Every structure is written in structure tokens, then in C-alpha cells.
Amino acid sequence: MQNVTTVELTRDCEAVQIPVGNTVMLPAGTSVDITQTLGGTYTVHAMGGLFRISSKDVSALGVSPSVAAEGKPASSGPIDEKAIWEVLRTCYDPEIPVNIVDLGLVYDMVIEPTPAGNNKISVRMTLTAPGCGMGGVIARDAQEKLLMLDGVESADVDIVWDPPWHQSMISGEGRRILGLE
């Protein structure tokens, strides 16, 4: 369990309301409890709800940025499958302190060469609950991080519902973090 830090927003800050996925503006001066800082994003509790703040708005929190996956601009060349899985492990559900790979949400990953000599990455993933409004946010986070890898020209992250996700898909590491062992 991470420590909760309370801060006051130093400026207006765009945030995504959890779990519905609506974008809102949190006003400067709002007191927020930072509850999770994983993968370069911040989950905060404020005004009776949870919100996800992206790394681009860390300055509004007045804290030092958390460690995030630092990608490189796309360039020509082969892509390492291991690097792709490492990047996907930097993507988190804002309510769960386990990455999407160890949660068992990533069902498939394919690397295809492009005519320009780069690569297209296709990922099929699911969510822990079909009604989760954060699916698009999590998928976009994964896509943006994949696009920062050398040699990646395009990346598609599709949300699928078959097979349905269940807790048995969580890795041993994920179970350990969640206290399920």
C-alpha cells in the first residue's frame, strides 16, 4: 500500500473522473489526496471522488514527477518484443496498483513490419469489468507509450471482451502485490 500525500492544486488541472472516464477540470486550490503514482500517472481523491491526472499536469500537484517509462522518438529498425512488454508493464488501471500485464488484461500482442521499415504493434486487451469507463484512457496510455519506442510507426490497442477476464488471469507478481497469496 502506498502512502497518501495531501497537496493543494497550484493551478487548474485537467483530470479524468474514475471510473466513468469523463474529463473534468479540477480548480486551483483544490485539496487532493494522491493515492497512487504508478506509470507516470497520478490517482487522486478529491471532492468525494477519484480522478486520474496525467504526467503532463504533474506541476499542478506541486510534486516531483513519478518514475515513468521514458520512450524514444520513433526511428527505423527492428523492435524487441521484450521492450514492448516492458512498456505495457508501465500502464496501470488507476484504481489497482498492478500493471495491465500482471493483471492479465493483455490477451495478445503482435509485431508487424511496415513498408517504411518500421513496425506496427497491435495489442488486444480487456478490462476487469465491462462497464469500466476508464478503458479508453488505459488503452490510449498504452498506445502513446508504445509509439515512443524506437522503430514503432503505429500502435493499435483494442479492447475486447472475449474471453471474459477473471482473477485467475492475474500473474503471481500481481497476486503478491494485491495480497491474494
Secondary structure, DSSP 4 states (H G I P E B T S, - for coil): -PPPEEEE-SS-EEEEEETT--EEEEPTT-EEEEEEEETTEEEEEETTEEEEE-GGGHHHHTSPPPP--------SS---HHHHHHHHTT-B-TTSSSBTTTTT-EEEEEEEE-TTSSEEEEEEE--SSTT-TTHHHHHHHHHHHHHTSTTEEEEEEEE--SSPP-GGGS-HHHHHHHT--
